[in-house]
Amino acid sequence: MKKILLVSCGGLGNGGVQAVMMSIVRKLHCEYIFDMLLFTSEKRFYDDEFLSYGGKIMRIPRYEGHSNLRARADYYIRGHKLYRSVIENIIENGPYDVIHCNDEFESAIMIKAAARLNIPIRIAHTHLITKHTNLLERFVNGYRALVIEKYATKKLGCSEKACDSFYFNKNNAMIINNTYDEEKFSKHYIKKDLNNFNIIQIGSFNYIKNQIFTIKVLNEIVKCYPKTKLRLVGFDMDNYLDYISREIEKLNLGDNVDIFPSDADTPALLSDSIALLLPSLQEGFGIVLVEAQAMGVRCLASTNVPDTANCGGVEFLKLEDGPEIWANKIISYYEKNELIKKDFDVSRFDSKEVMAVYRKLYEGIE
């Protein structure tokens, strides 16, 4: 069997990119041998499941302290060390027929190392809409984008906007739909009637996911419906959960917010929610929107989120409209007695067709 090295964007936490990779492994592990390269020393949500399919996990930990400044500095200076470490791991655990990188601009380092070691199929896969925040980042990521252009044999993206923001030449990049776990997020688990006013946001706790905005939306809703509950599901990044907790305390919403870890039973939580919020500052795709719609849940997303994942159940609002407009939209769902779940068609994100594309990519015929 062909041997494939999947490169994550960190650890195997319960995030959207990790869900994409695990979907591939889950569906294709009988046809290919998968190993995984991670950049954290921490065991996370999918580690045990991945190992159960027979592959190895390799780790090259990044800076794991609490200083944002040191973390940014590490991003800019670790390239040479990372390059050497990737080569050592490939030599020790390979040879590989395919490397499939999901680490955004740092994919450049892995793909260049793979080219040096003659791995024939080298895939770069972007999952984000990239925005440069400073001149140094623009320079470093611009150089790495050139490296990807030179050494990648295939360029993938989860949406047209993601490809447009990431690649120098998006015209030879392929858009490939993210898949969701159709067995886990199934209409069979939908509650037919809801008695409670519950809303939910699922995603890593960080600035980009913008949970603070959702808390402010909740603060507007409870003025009319004091018993409304917000469920926040995810894992902490950059100590952002402390910021979230302070905002909850400041607005006196402790009785209205429940915080769940990333391994919570998200289908059960979705089945008991009237709306999912995704007020992201940027988003490459938003697989949680597909998962929610598969459960019949209406979604509100910011206009920073591509409309690729809209299956008829997503409404897009501007963050500039403010929390009150968002809150009124959710209240209107409730007051119009639209709590019974809808039947949204998410079939284009089923895994069967998407896995057929991955097979062609891994065989070098796509």
DAZIHU-V442616 format. One line per field, one symbol per residue. ss: DSSP state (@ for helix, = for strand, . for the rest). phi: phi as a letter, one per 30 degrees, with the letter a starting at -180 (. if undefined). A space follows every 50 residues. Layout:
# DAZIHU-V442616
ss->???
phi->???
This chain:
# DAZIHU-V442616
ss->..=====........@@@@@@@@@@@@@....======........@@@@ @@....===........@@@@@@@@@@.@@@@@@@@@@@@@@@....=== =..@@@@@@@@@@@@@....======........@@@@@@@@@@@@@@@@ @..====..@@@@@@@...@@@===...........@@@........=== ==..=.....@@@@@@@@@@@.......=====..=...@@@@@@@@@@@ ......====.....@@@@@@...====....=...@@@@@@@@...=== ==..=.@@@....====.@@@.@@@@@@@@@@@@@...........@@@. @@@@@@@@@@@@@...
phi->.dcbcccdclccddcddddddddddddcddcbcccbccbbdddbecedde ddcjdcccbbdddcdcddddddddedcdedddedddedddddcddccbbb cbchddeeddddddddciddcbccbcbbcdbdcadddddddddddddded cdcbcbadaddddddccdbddcccdbddcbddddcbddcdddbcccccbb bbledaeddidedddddeeddddcbdceccccblbdbhhddddddddddd chcedcbcccddcdddeddddcbcaccbcddaadbjddddddddcicdbc bdddcddeddcjccccbddddjedddddddddedddhcdddcccdcddcd deddddddeddddicc
